[in-house]
Amino acid sequence: MLRYTLMRLGIFAGCLVVVWGLVHSGLAPRGLGDSNGLWIVLLALLISAPISFVVLRKERDRASEQIVRRVDRAKANLQANRSQEDVADDAARSQGQSQEQPS
């Protein structure tokens, strides 16, 4: 997951540098007034999103599989804890009932 995030940040940083160069060379339009920095960041985000979507497809699938495995492991642990609690609860109830019955 960290690898995927770092790769996305790398693509964004590359796009940011390219957009900054294009804007400052006059090949891309400048923002309005003092919004030039925000314009560059938004344009870089807009360009990097589809690039990341296409280029990082395999890495995104790997990250997704890791997340699914973690969720499945957490669910299994939760179920194991629940079943242990159920066994302990059943044992306590049966012990309580046997003490209430006269011998």
FENQUILIN-V94620 format. One line per field, one symbol per residue. burial: + if it has 24 or more other C-alpha atoms within 12 Angstrom, else -. A space follows every 50 residues. Layout:
BEGIN
burial: ???
END
This chain:
BEGIN
burial: ------++--++--++--++--+----------------++-+++-+++- -+---+-------------------------------------------- ---
END
